[in-house]
Amino acid sequence: MASKVSKNPHVDFGRFGSKSRSEINADAAREKAALGLTGEKRNRRVVHGPPVNVRLIREKLGLSQYEFAQKYHFSERTIQEWEQQRAVPRGPSRVLLFAIEESPDLIADIVRKIDEAERQVRVLAGVGD
């Protein structure tokens, strides 16, 4: 007997009655399928396109991990994670790394301009440097 699929997040334990664990699991699987839940992790992200070799980009520029992180506003720990492949650059970071690879001086100039603008805002706001 198929159970009704409910969007209510609370569990009605009374509907289990004297069912065995395997019957309960089978009902749960049918309900998940009816809701379109495949059992795949929701947080799993797929990165499309060519991989970003952060170490190669950094070494081409002759910078240490610390210098690269400071120059382009990354955390040093993030650079380490990417280079040791414990993490993968995604989203805006991925775009920024490809831009650095193509035009490192242009990106460094933009970062400097942003830093200067932020300093000016802090001075005008009386926050200081």
Contacts in CASP RR format, 6 or more apart in sequence:
PFRMAT RR
TARGET T0000
AUTHOR 0000-0000-0000
METHOD contacts of the structure
MODEL  1
MASKVSKNPHVDFGRFGSKSRSEINADAAREKAALGLTGEKRNRRVVHGP
PVNVRLIREKLGLSQYEFAQKYHFSERTIQEWEQQRAVPRGPSRVLLFAI
EESPDLIADIVRKIDEAERQVRVLAGVGD
2 27 0 8 1.000
2 30 0 8 1.000
3 15 0 8 1.000
3 27 0 8 1.000
3 30 0 8 1.000
3 31 0 8 1.000
5 31 0 8 1.000
5 34 0 8 1.000
5 35 0 8 1.000
6 12 0 8 1.000
16 24 0 8 1.000
19 27 0 8 1.000
32 38 0 8 1.000
32 39 0 8 1.000
45 90 0 8 1.000
47 88 0 8 1.000
47 90 0 8 1.000
47 94 0 8 1.000
51 88 0 8 1.000
52 82 0 8 1.000
52 88 0 8 1.000
52 89 0 8 1.000
52 94 0 8 1.000
52 97 0 8 1.000
52 98 0 8 1.000
52 101 0 8 1.000
54 79 0 8 1.000
54 82 0 8 1.000
54 83 0 8 1.000
54 89 0 8 1.000
54 97 0 8 1.000
55 83 0 8 1.000
57 97 0 8 1.000
57 100 0 8 1.000
57 101 0 8 1.000
58 64 0 8 1.000
58 65 0 8 1.000
58 68 0 8 1.000
58 79 0 8 1.000
58 83 0 8 1.000
60 101 0 8 1.000
61 68 0 8 1.000
61 100 0 8 1.000
61 104 0 8 1.000
63 71 0 8 1.000
65 76 0 8 1.000
65 79 0 8 1.000
65 80 0 8 1.000
65 83 0 8 1.000
66 76 0 8 1.000
68 74 0 8 1.000
68 79 0 8 1.000
69 75 0 8 1.000
69 76 0 8 1.000
69 78 0 8 1.000
69 79 0 8 1.000
71 108 0 8 1.000
71 111 0 8 1.000
72 96 0 8 1.000
72 100 0 8 1.000
72 107 0 8 1.000
72 108 0 8 1.000
72 111 0 8 1.000
73 111 0 8 1.000
74 93 0 8 1.000
78 87 0 8 1.000
78 93 0 8 1.000
81 87 0 8 1.000
82 88 0 8 1.000
82 89 0 8 1.000
89 97 0 8 1.000
96 107 0 8 1.000
99 106 0 8 1.000
99 107 0 8 1.000
100 107 0 8 1.000
119 129 0 8 1.000
122 128 0 8 1.000
122 129 0 8 1.000
123 129 0 8 1.000
END
